[in-house]
Amino acid sequence: MLVDSHVHLYEFSNDELGSFNGMILVSVAEDVKTSMIVLNLTEGFGSINPCIGIHPWNVDKVPFSDVAVIEKLVKDNDVRCLGEVGLDLRFVPNTIDKQRRFFSEFLRMAKEYDLVLNIHSPGAWREVFEMITKADVNRVMFHWYTGPLDLIRDLTEQGYYISVNAAVKVQEKSRKVAETVPLRFMLTESDGPYEYRGIRLTPLMIRDTVNEIAKIRGIDVETVEDSVYFNYTKLFR
């Protein structure tokens, strides 16, 4: 079964959502509003696992009290994942202090409620890793990992998962990540609908992503697909 471990489903039309039937979709949110939309998505568009939270890009646009709203949504619903959450020193370094304040609360929640963290961390890979390990959070995936290759060993030794984006077909760093990450800690994702180098990334690209990873690793496609599915089931239990 194909797995898209990080996708913004609420941005797709109903017709597009219908084309994702038969896939496992981890639907992330960016704020309280989209978190509520994600929670209201039905099972009719594939097997959907909701992740709720506040994106690092949005911490300067919302009150800190929204963290408590997210926590209430966690408690009132069958939520097993926070995302996307994290730190971003590459695109929004000017809000890093506020980002750390929000993220610290999400780390507390993840530990307290035994939640998966669906992590966004461009430019802050090592700091996020250190914060997570210090908080003793165990269920973690780093989405669209393009961080240092030498950090991958530290991440996987802690049992954290790393997702390879569909951009692996055209992004050299993603190809190196796909080559380096142990298969038992690898996930696949689209981050759709996202435009990257003229390509509109969607869950429909996951099949090609699996094929590309198999080609890079020199193994059969079924091994990659089965491994990713198994990793997903371990992470989300």
FISETOR-494840 format. One record per residue: y, x, z of N, C-alpha, C in turn; residue number from 1. Coordinates in steps of 0.001 Angstrom, whole numbers, padded with zeros to 6 digits. Last residue first. Layout:
- Y / X / Z / Y / X / Z / Y / X / Z / NUM
...
//
This chain:
- 003088 / 001423 / 014787 / 001999 / 000857 / 015581 / 001642 / -000549 / 015166 / 237
- 004950 / 002892 / 013467 / 005345 / 001549 / 013861 / 004266 / 000794 / 014648 / 236
- 003548 / 005332 / 013156 / 004918 / 005320 / 013674 / 005290 / 003945 / 014227 / 235
- 001074 / 004541 / 012099 / 001131 / 005295 / 013356 / 002517 / 005199 / 013974 / 234
- 001837 / 003300 / 009735 / 001155 / 002506 / 010756 / 001160 / 003221 / 012101 / 233
- 002994 / 005495 / 008364 / 003804 / 004330 / 008715 / 003144 / 003536 / 009846 / 232
- 000729 / 007076 / 008006 / 001837 / 007571 / 008830 / 002736 / 006426 / 009276 / 231
- -000722 / 005447 / 006247 / -001272 / 005761 / 007572 / -000175 / 006234 / 008515 / 230
- 000997 / 005516 / 004025 / 000690 / 004244 / 004685 / 000164 / 004477 / 006104 / 229
- 000885 / 008260 / 003427 / 002165 / 007642 / 003789 / 001926 / 006324 / 004524 / 228
- -001848 / 008509 / 002792 / -001271 / 009260 / 003906 / 000035 / 008632 / 004381 / 227
- -002128 / 006882 / 000542 / -002890 / 006572 / 001749 / -002282 / 007275 / 002971 / 226
- -000421 / 008224 / -001276 / -000187 / 006827 / -000913 / -000882 / 006468 / 000390 / 225
- -001670 / 010772 / -001424 / -000289 / 010629 / -000959 / -000045 / 009206 / -000469 / 224
- -004195 / 010081 / -002417 / -004087 / 010803 / -001153 / -002682 / 010658 / -000566 / 223
- -003594 / 008930 / -004865 / -004171 / 008088 / -003815 / -004067 / 008759 / -002452 / 222
- -002740 / 011101 / -006415 / -001783 / 010077 / -006008 / -002313 / 009252 / -004842 / 221
- -004017 / 014357 / -005521 / -004082 / 013085 / -006231 / -003153 / 012055 / -005596 / 220
- -001939 / 017354 / -005623 / -003008 / 016532 / -005067 / -003007 / 015182 / -005786 / 219
- 000250 / 019051 / -005930 / -000998 / 019356 / -006607 / -002185 / 018605 / -006033 / 218
- 002733 / 018568 / -004975 / 001759 / 019111 / -004022 / 000442 / 019506 / -004690 / 217
- 004019 / 017536 / -007213 / 004588 / 018702 / -006538 / 003546 / 019379 / -005656 / 216
- 002386 / 015304 / -007731 / 002522 / 016365 / -008729 / 003020 / 017657 / -008080 / 215
- 002803 / 013785 / -005449 / 001449 / 014237 / -005772 / 001490 / 015402 / -006754 / 214
- 005532 / 013273 / -005752 / 005066 / 014069 / -004608 / 003674 / 014620 / -004889 / 213
- 005425 / 011643 / -008018 / 006136 / 012929 / -008067 / 005702 / 013842 / -006929 / 212
- 004013 / 009413 / -007106 / 003481 / 010207 / -008217 / 004109 / 011591 / -008253 / 211
- 005814 / 008507 / -005164 / 004474 / 008932 / -004766 / 003847 / 009811 / -005852 / 210
- 007905 / 007831 / -006905 / 008110 / 008829 / -005846 / 006773 / 009392 / -005385 / 209
- 006871 / 005784 / -008423 / 007191 / 007050 / -009084 / 007380 / 008173 / -008065 / 208
- 006703 / 003897 / -006315 / 005504 / 004306 / -007049 / 005735 / 005642 / -007744 / 207
- 009399 / 003588 / -005587 / 008477 / 004247 / -004655 / 007190 / 004691 / -005355 / 206
- 011068 / 002140 / -007161 / 010903 / 003548 / -007506 / 009913 / 004273 / -006601 / 205
- 011369 / -000322 / -006058 / 010488 / -000230 / -007215 / 010260 / 001209 / -007661 / 204
- 013342 / -000046 / -004108 / 011934 / 000069 / -003708 / 010966 / 000184 / -004887 / 203
- 015869 / 001948 / -005846 / 015350 / 000689 / -005316 / 013906 / 000902 / -004870 / 202
- 018749 / 003584 / -007019 / 017531 / 003688 / -006236 / 017133 / 002323 / -005683 / 201
- 020028 / 004144 / -010013 / 020088 / 003132 / -008954 / 018740 / 003121 / -008240 / 200
- 021439 / 007139 / -011072 / 020192 / 006399 / -010879 / 020391 / 005388 / -009755 / 199
- 023676 / 008715 / -011168 / 023484 / 007743 / -012233 / 022214 / 006928 / -012133 / 198
- 023401 / 010151 / -008770 / 023386 / 010843 / -010067 / 023058 / 009889 / -011216 / 197
- 022634 / 007304 / -007163 / 022585 / 008760 / -007007 / 022407 / 009403 / -008372 / 196
- 023367 / 004365 / -005527 / 023535 / 005086 / -006792 / 023556 / 006587 / -006528 / 195
- 021188 / 002229 / -003837 / 022125 / 003342 / -003734 / 022173 / 004059 / -005072 / 194
- 019993 / -000430 / -002170 / 020415 / -000035 / -003526 / 021505 / 001021 / -003444 / 193
- 017719 / 002225 / -001096 / 018344 / 001337 / -002064 / 019109 / 000194 / -001422 / 192
- 016300 / 004172 / 000076 / 017690 / 004021 / 000529 / 018447 / 003072 / -000396 / 191
- 013594 / 004638 / -000445 / 014519 / 004535 / -001584 / 015986 / 004615 / -001164 / 190
- 010839 / 006689 / 000786 / 011948 / 005741 / 000922 / 012778 / 005700 / -000351 / 189
- 007918 / 007785 / 002590 / 008677 / 007624 / 001339 / 009752 / 006562 / 001544 / 188
- 006889 / 010362 / 004930 / 007092 / 008970 / 004538 / 007854 / 008948 / 003217 / 187
- 004776 / 012756 / 006521 / 005636 / 012380 / 005402 / 005678 / 010864 / 005198 / 186
- 003019 / 013986 / 008189 / 004309 / 013578 / 008761 / 005290 / 013097 / 007682 / 185
- 000820 / 014770 / 006801 / 000582 / 013844 / 007912 / 001868 / 013411 / 008611 / 184
- 001756 / 016679 / 005028 / 001493 / 015328 / 004532 / 001332 / 014320 / 005673 / 183
- 004453 / 018698 / 006115 / 003017 / 018397 / 006177 / 002776 / 016937 / 005810 / 182
- 007029 / 019572 / 003875 / 006630 / 018682 / 004972 / 005113 / 018489 / 004970 / 181
- 007310 / 021061 / 001453 / 007217 / 021723 / 002754 / 006666 / 020848 / 003863 / 180
- 007607 / 019522 / -000805 / 006636 / 020611 / -000861 / 006337 / 021172 / 000526 / 179
- 009655 / 017878 / -000093 / 008354 / 017276 / -000417 / 007245 / 018320 / -000444 / 178
- 011681 / 019806 / 000090 / 011249 / 019098 / 001292 / 009864 / 018498 / 001066 / 177
- 011940 / 020452 / -002591 / 011518 / 021494 / -001640 / 011025 / 020877 / -000339 / 176
- 012821 / 018000 / -003552 / 011565 / 018547 / -004065 / 011033 / 019635 / -003118 / 175
- 015264 / 017769 / -002276 / 014203 / 016813 / -001940 / 012845 / 017304 / -002430 / 174
- 016632 / 019804 / -003614 / 016354 / 019937 / -002177 / 015248 / 018983 / -001744 / 173
- 016817 / 018776 / -006243 / 016004 / 019961 / -005977 / 015669 / 020106 / -004493 / 172
- 016571 / 015630 / -007475 / 017249 / 016411 / -006437 / 016361 / 017573 / -006000 / 171
- 015088 / 014101 / -009213 / 016245 / 014819 / -009756 / 016952 / 015706 / -008743 / 170
- 012940 / 013014 / -007876 / 012772 / 013277 / -009309 / 013893 / 014149 / -009855 / 169
- 013802 / 012415 / -005366 / 012989 / 013622 / -005519 / 012794 / 013986 / -006994 / 168
- 014986 / 010031 / -004957 / 015768 / 011018 / -005704 / 015013 / 012327 / -005903 / 167
- 013443 / 008669 / -003174 / 013106 / 008521 / -004589 / 013892 / 009469 / -005483 / 166
- 013035 / 010892 / -000332 / 013709 / 009846 / -001088 / 013264 / 009833 / -002542 / 165
- 010817 / 011278 / 002264 / 011222 / 011843 / 000976 / 011801 / 010706 / 000144 / 164
- 011167 / 011447 / 005780 / 010998 / 010651 / 004560 / 011566 / 011372 / 003346 / 163
- 009318 / 012582 / 008477 / 010378 / 012933 / 007531 / 010135 / 012151 / 006250 / 162
- 008651 / 012150 / 011995 / 008342 / 011939 / 010590 / 009575 / 012213 / 009722 / 161
- 007675 / 014115 / 014842 / 008654 / 013307 / 014119 / 008299 / 013264 / 012632 / 160
- 006179 / 015739 / 016456 / 005565 / 014500 / 015999 / 006515 / 013585 / 015260 / 159
- 007113 / 018174 / 017033 / 007427 / 017134 / 018011 / 006807 / 015784 / 017621 / 158
- 006412 / 019446 / 014753 / 005708 / 019841 / 015977 / 005972 / 018851 / 017102 / 157
- 008286 / 018397 / 013004 / 006911 / 017897 / 012932 / 006080 / 018320 / 014142 / 156
- 010614 / 019807 / 013803 / 010574 / 018346 / 013787 / 009134 / 017840 / 013854 / 155
- 009894 / 022496 / 013431 / 010263 / 022013 / 014767 / 010151 / 020494 / 014852 / 154
- 009461 / 022493 / 010640 / 008365 / 022814 / 011555 / 008650 / 022309 / 012968 / 153
- 012020 / 021926 / 009673 / 010925 / 020972 / 009460 / 009763 / 021236 / 010415 / 152
- 013765 / 023974 / 009861 / 013775 / 023005 / 010958 / 012605 / 022033 / 010855 / 151
- 013619 / 025382 / 007529 / 012995 / 025994 / 008705 / 013011 / 025072 / 009923 / 150
- 015089 / 023866 / 005780 / 013636 / 023845 / 005642 / 012951 / 024430 / 006867 / 149
- 017793 / 021888 / 006906 / 017175 / 023216 / 006788 / 015653 / 023122 / 006700 / 148
- 017879 / 018617 / 005240 / 018312 / 019637 / 006184 / 017620 / 020966 / 005960 / 147
- 017444 / 016299 / 004009 / 017900 / 017403 / 003152 / 018409 / 018545 / 004027 / 146
- 015639 / 013349 / 004281 / 015871 / 014668 / 004875 / 016276 / 015680 / 003812 / 145
- 015792 / 010442 / 004353 / 016299 / 011275 / 003248 / 016639 / 012680 / 003764 / 144
- 015529 / 010078 / 007911 / 015623 / 009489 / 006580 / 016322 / 010426 / 005595 / 143
- 013271 / 010904 / 010218 / 014516 / 011408 / 009647 / 014579 / 010958 / 008196 / 142
- 011901 / 008926 / 012759 / 011820 / 009346 / 011362 / 013209 / 009775 / 010907 / 141
- 010167 / 008734 / 015877 / 011363 / 009111 / 015116 / 011018 / 009378 / 013665 / 140
- 009252 / 008348 / 018966 / 008990 / 007655 / 017692 / 010221 / 007772 / 016795 / 139
- 010080 / 009641 / 021342 / 008898 / 010118 / 020615 / 008736 / 009544 / 019211 / 138
- 012589 / 011020 / 023320 / 012227 / 009920 / 022429 / 011134 / 010418 / 021479 / 137
- 013882 / 012660 / 025222 / 012449 / 012409 / 025300 / 012039 / 011155 / 024534 / 136
- 016409 / 013588 / 025063 / 016263 / 012206 / 025536 / 014795 / 011793 / 025658 / 135
- 015875 / 016046 / 023923 / 016407 / 016010 / 025291 / 016256 / 014625 / 025897 / 134
- 015124 / 015214 / 021379 / 014123 / 015843 / 022248 / 014578 / 015838 / 023704 / 133
- 017591 / 014175 / 020485 / 016396 / 013332 / 020563 / 015368 / 013928 / 021521 / 132
- 019294 / 016382 / 020532 / 019603 / 015207 / 021352 / 018379 / 014322 / 021542 / 131
- 018017 / 018061 / 018680 / 018145 / 018486 / 020073 / 018457 / 017317 / 020999 / 130
- 018292 / 016522 / 016317 / 016973 / 016911 / 016811 / 017032 / 017278 / 018299 / 129
- 021081 / 016495 / 016122 / 020351 / 015244 / 016336 / 018963 / 015533 / 016891 / 128
- 021531 / 019227 / 015633 / 022102 / 018588 / 016824 / 021367 / 017287 / 017145 / 127
- 020191 / 019561 / 013180 / 019719 / 020271 / 014367 / 020261 / 019639 / 015646 / 126
- 021620 / 017787 / 011422 / 020169 / 017713 / 011608 / 019719 / 018347 / 012918 / 125
- 024125 / 017293 / 010499 / 023933 / 017309 / 011955 / 022451 / 017297 / 012319 / 124
- 024334 / 016981 / 007794 / 025175 / 017987 / 008420 / 024980 / 018122 / 009912 / 123
- 023156 / 013686 / 008055 / 023675 / 014745 / 007177 / 024619 / 015700 / 007908 / 122
- 021428 / 011742 / 009474 / 022015 / 012917 / 010125 / 022490 / 014022 / 009175 / 121
- 019891 / 008853 / 010501 / 020834 / 009350 / 009496 / 021514 / 010566 / 010120 / 120
- 016671 / 007609 / 011444 / 017796 / 008518 / 011651 / 018553 / 008893 / 010383 / 119
- 015331 / 005281 / 013213 / 015459 / 005538 / 011778 / 016780 / 006287 / 011604 / 118
- 013251 / 005292 / 015942 / 014591 / 005652 / 015496 / 014543 / 005985 / 014013 / 117
- 011328 / 002763 / 017498 / 011423 / 003782 / 016455 / 012900 / 004047 / 016172 / 116
- 011283 / 002214 / 021074 / 011628 / 001852 / 019705 / 011553 / 003050 / 018768 / 115
- 010976 / 001634 / 023929 / 009933 / 002247 / 023093 / 010102 / 001863 / 021627 / 114
- 013070 / 000932 / 025504 / 012310 / -000155 / 024881 / 011204 / 000341 / 023953 / 113
- 014052 / 003401 / 026459 / 013806 / 002292 / 027385 / 012899 / 001227 / 026802 / 112
- 014340 / 004988 / 024142 / 013463 / 005410 / 025231 / 013066 / 004226 / 026105 / 111
- 016169 / 003471 / 022699 / 014886 / 003845 / 022086 / 013881 / 004246 / 023154 / 110
- 018336 / 003365 / 024485 / 017604 / 002151 / 024116 / 016220 / 002476 / 023571 / 109
- 019135 / 006060 / 024476 / 018722 / 005410 / 025726 / 017878 / 004171 / 025436 / 108
- 019838 / 006302 / 021792 / 018745 / 007111 / 022334 / 018222 / 006503 / 023629 / 107
- 022011 / 004601 / 021738 / 020825 / 004240 / 020958 / 019608 / 005062 / 021392 / 106
- 023753 / 006056 / 023345 / 023288 / 004744 / 023792 / 022045 / 004300 / 023023 / 105
- 024171 / 008258 / 021721 / 023576 / 008452 / 023052 / 023036 / 007139 / 023606 / 104
- 025509 / 007092 / 019584 / 024139 / 007559 / 019397 / 023440 / 007780 / 020736 / 103
- 028067 / 006563 / 020666 / 027207 / 005476 / 020191 / 025748 / 005927 / 020149 / 102
- 028870 / 009224 / 021222 / 028852 / 008208 / 022278 / 027938 / 007044 / 021889 / 101
- 028768 / 010435 / 018737 / 027873 / 010913 / 019802 / 027762 / 009889 / 020925 / 100
- 030807 / 009036 / 017424 / 029426 / 008944 / 016948 / 028449 / 009347 / 018043 / 99
- 033018 / 009957 / 018811 / 032635 / 008551 / 018963 / 031203 / 008336 / 018493 / 98
- 032946 / 012602 / 017876 / 032876 / 012330 / 019316 / 032455 / 010885 / 019579 / 97
- 033159 / 012326 / 015046 / 031925 / 012826 / 015654 / 031841 / 012535 / 017145 / 96
- 035008 / 011514 / 013185 / 034643 / 010558 / 014235 / 033456 / 011045 / 015072 / 95
- 035319 / 013551 / 011338 / 036479 / 013199 / 012165 / 036136 / 012221 / 013291 / 94
- 033110 / 013766 / 009712 / 033193 / 014638 / 010891 / 034322 / 014257 / 011843 / 93
- 031699 / 012180 / 007670 / 032696 / 011612 / 008599 / 032821 / 012474 / 009864 / 92
- 030003 / 013799 / 006094 / 030899 / 012837 / 005443 / 031983 / 012285 / 006368 / 91
- 028778 / 015680 / 007883 / 029089 / 016004 / 006498 / 030165 / 015092 / 005906 / 90
- 028006 / 014817 / 010289 / 029057 / 015841 / 010276 / 029468 / 016206 / 008870 / 89
- 026772 / 012104 / 011704 / 027107 / 012577 / 010360 / 028298 / 013529 / 010433 / 88
- 024018 / 010786 / 013605 / 025287 / 011515 / 013524 / 025507 / 011973 / 012089 / 87
- 022539 / 007554 / 014141 / 022512 / 009008 / 014150 / 023898 / 009614 / 014194 / 86
- 020840 / 004796 / 012510 / 021688 / 005357 / 013555 / 021604 / 006883 / 013487 / 85
- 020367 / 001906 / 010608 / 020233 / 003328 / 010735 / 021257 / 003855 / 011719 / 84
- 018105 / 001371 / 013483 / 018478 / 002119 / 012300 / 019415 / 001341 / 011385 / 83
- 015404 / 000982 / 015621 / 016854 / 001101 / 015559 / 017215 / 001917 / 014324 / 82
- 012586 / -001174 / 015920 / 013231 / -000027 / 015266 / 014744 / -000141 / 015350 / 81
- 011408 / -003488 / 016653 / 010677 / -002264 / 016978 / 011372 / -001011 / 016483 / 80
- 012031 / -006707 / 017797 / 012598 / -005520 / 017153 / 011843 / -004288 / 017615 / 79
- 011801 / -009649 / 018056 / 010690 / -008700 / 017951 / 011155 / -007470 / 017174 / 78
- 014602 / -010445 / 020231 / 013830 / -010535 / 018991 / 012708 / -009501 / 018997 / 77
- 016018 / -009939 / 022510 / 015783 / -011340 / 022163 / 014898 / -011528 / 020934 / 76
- 016331 / -007174 / 022677 / 015600 / -007874 / 023734 / 015202 / -009293 / 023333 / 75
- 017850 / -006635 / 020376 / 016556 / -005970 / 020588 / 015717 / -006770 / 021571 / 74
- 020108 / -008126 / 020902 / 019274 / -008485 / 019754 / 017889 / -007853 / 019873 / 73
- 021071 / -006636 / 023054 / 020638 / -008019 / 023276 / 019756 / -008502 / 022131 / 72
- 021745 / -004288 / 021695 / 020706 / -004259 / 022731 / 020191 / -005668 / 023034 / 71
- 023822 / -005192 / 020068 / 022579 / -004691 / 019462 / 021454 / -004696 / 020480 / 70
- 025665 / -005735 / 022089 / 025188 / -006828 / 021237 / 023875 / -006426 / 020566 / 69
- 026154 / -003203 / 023062 / 025500 / -004170 / 023945 / 024968 / -005362 / 023153 / 68
- 027497 / -002182 / 020865 / 026227 / -001574 / 021268 / 025454 / -002540 / 022163 / 67
- 029882 / -003492 / 020800 / 028849 / -003923 / 019845 / 027494 / -003304 / 020152 / 66
- 031581 / -002163 / 022484 / 030829 / -003286 / 023058 / 029764 / -003826 / 022100 / 65
- 033031 / -000510 / 020915 / 031855 / 000059 / 021561 / 030980 / -001032 / 022167 / 64
- 034031 / -002213 / 017880 / 034205 / -001886 / 019303 / 032913 / -001336 / 019896 / 63
- 034209 / -000591 / 014628 / 033693 / -001626 / 015523 / 033946 / -001230 / 016969 / 62
- 035000 / 001536 / 013150 / 035402 / 000215 / 012661 / 034997 / -000911 / 013609 / 61
- 033926 / 003886 / 013865 / 035380 / 003773 / 014018 / 035901 / 002403 / 013591 / 60
- 031259 / 003605 / 013192 / 031622 / 003605 / 014614 / 033128 / 003494 / 014846 / 59
- 030297 / 003688 / 010596 / 030979 / 002477 / 011044 / 031483 / 002512 / 012473 / 58
- 028832 / 005903 / 010018 / 030062 / 005701 / 009248 / 030896 / 004551 / 009790 / 57
- 026547 / 005589 / 011607 / 027600 / 006528 / 012021 / 028913 / 006351 / 011269 / 56
- 025646 / 002132 / 011931 / 025679 / 003339 / 011111 / 026787 / 004274 / 011617 / 55
- 023971 / 000513 / 014386 / 025314 / 000758 / 013879 / 025338 / 002130 / 013208 / 54
- 021101 / -001706 / 014102 / 021915 / -000666 / 014703 / 023293 / -000580 / 014090 / 53
- 017620 / -002391 / 013370 / 018999 / -002806 / 013598 / 019786 / -001686 / 014274 / 52
- 015020 / -002983 / 011147 / 015675 / -001973 / 011987 / 017130 / -002399 / 012149 / 51
- 012139 / -004987 / 010485 / 013586 / -004856 / 010651 / 013985 / -003701 / 011557 / 50
- 009838 / -004898 / 008026 / 009996 / -004432 / 009394 / 011477 / -004193 / 009623 / 49
- 008185 / -007081 / 005866 / 009474 / -006517 / 006270 / 009458 / -006135 / 007742 / 48
- 006246 / -007310 / 003175 / 006099 / -007128 / 004610 / 007332 / -006376 / 005120 / 47
- 007775 / -009594 / 000809 / 007004 / -008420 / 001157 / 006862 / -008352 / 002666 / 46
- 009371 / -011806 / 001029 / 009751 / -010770 / 000066 / 008990 / -009476 / 000320 / 45
- 008705 / -013550 / 003035 / 008416 / -013943 / 001656 / 008708 / -012881 / 000625 / 44
- 009404 / -013140 / 005600 / 008244 / -012385 / 005120 / 007955 / -012656 / 003642 / 43
- 013049 / -013133 / 005620 / 011713 / -013708 / 005818 / 010631 / -012775 / 005294 / 42
- 015824 / -012074 / 007570 / 015042 / -011946 / 006343 / 013620 / -012427 / 006596 / 41
- 017050 / -012040 / 010009 / 016793 / -013347 / 009406 / 016046 / -013277 / 008079 / 40
- 017489 / -009419 / 010590 / 016556 / -010154 / 011445 / 016187 / -011512 / 010861 / 39
- 019458 / -008857 / 008686 / 018137 / -008229 / 008568 / 017103 / -008998 / 009391 / 38
- 021599 / -010272 / 009792 / 021054 / -010652 / 008484 / 019640 / -010112 / 008315 / 37
- 022006 / -008833 / 012129 / 021596 / -010234 / 012229 / 021022 / -010735 / 010901 / 36
- 022807 / -006410 / 011003 / 021622 / -006451 / 011865 / 021099 / -007878 / 011976 / 35
- 025154 / -007071 / 009757 / 023989 / -006811 / 008907 / 022703 / -006766 / 009722 / 34
- 026718 / -007487 / 012148 / 026559 / -008520 / 011126 / 025315 / -008292 / 010282 / 33
- 026587 / -004998 / 013509 / 026043 / -006217 / 014115 / 025768 / -007284 / 013055 / 32
- 025580 / -002523 / 011039 / 026466 / -003030 / 012080 / 025853 / -004315 / 012634 / 31
- 023603 / -001771 / 009296 / 024736 / -000858 / 009466 / 025704 / -001284 / 010555 / 30
- 019960 / -001670 / 008997 / 021252 / -002342 / 009084 / 022336 / -001314 / 009358 / 29
- 016879 / -001529 / 007049 / 017852 / -001025 / 008014 / 019158 / -001809 / 007940 / 28
- 013632 / -002431 / 006656 / 014986 / -002850 / 006301 / 015972 / -002439 / 007385 / 27
- 010941 / -001254 / 005256 / 011641 / -001066 / 006522 / 013125 / -001271 / 006234 / 26
- 008333 / -002809 / 003658 / 009761 / -002514 / 003568 / 010359 / -002399 / 004960 / 25
- 005496 / -002595 / 001738 / 005983 / -002552 / 003116 / 007420 / -002050 / 003065 / 24
- 004836 / -004830 / -001035 / 005234 / -003553 / -000464 / 005531 / -003710 / 001021 / 23
- 004382 / -007336 / -001972 / 003237 / -006440 / -001931 / 003553 / -005071 / -001377 / 22
- 007505 / -007845 / -003614 / 006302 / -008389 / -002979 / 005159 / -007396 / -003048 / 21
- 009776 / -007151 / -004900 / 009231 / -006167 / -003963 / 007996 / -006676 / -003228 / 20
- 010812 / -009178 / -006355 / 010070 / -008165 / -007111 / 009447 / -007105 / -006200 / 19
- 012295 / -010639 / -004542 / 011002 / -011154 / -004952 / 010153 / -010136 / -005694 / 18
- 014641 / -009166 / -004512 / 013771 / -009150 / -003344 / 012373 / -009632 / -003695 / 17
- 015740 / -009937 / -006958 / 015261 / -008564 / -006773 / 014309 / -008491 / -005589 / 16
- 016360 / -012597 / -006359 / 015457 / -012294 / -007471 / 014879 / -010888 / -007321 / 15
- 018196 / -012305 / -004276 / 016895 / -012923 / -004002 / 015884 / -012635 / -005107 / 14
- 019730 / -009005 / -004434 / 019684 / -010439 / -004726 / 018293 / -010978 / -004393 / 13
- 020375 / -006647 / -001774 / 019702 / -007061 / -003001 / 019794 / -008575 / -003182 / 12
- 021364 / -006071 / 000689 / 022257 / -005845 / -000440 / 021635 / -006252 / -001776 / 11
- 019388 / -006325 / 002558 / 020397 / -007387 / 002512 / 021372 / -007228 / 001351 / 10
- 017893 / -003948 / 002477 / 017427 / -005134 / 001755 / 018495 / -006199 / 001588 / 9
- 018148 / -000924 / 002331 / 019154 / -001901 / 002752 / 018881 / -003216 / 002021 / 8
- 015456 / 001068 / 003546 / 016067 / 000331 / 002449 / 017032 / -000702 / 003023 / 7
- 012994 / 003110 / 004337 / 014440 / 003016 / 004589 / 015108 / 002363 / 003389 / 6
- 010366 / 003229 / 003606 / 010662 / 003338 / 005034 / 012151 / 003274 / 005365 / 5
- 008336 / 001646 / 001657 / 009737 / 002071 / 001579 / 010257 / 002064 / 003009 / 4
- 005045 / 002140 / 000672 / 005947 / 002007 / 001815 / 007333 / 002505 / 001448 / 3
- 002201 / 000590 / -000845 / 003405 / 001410 / -000958 / 004374 / 001093 / 000175 / 2
- -001184 / 000846 / 000000 / 000000 / 000000 / 000000 / 001245 / 000890 / 000000 / 1
//
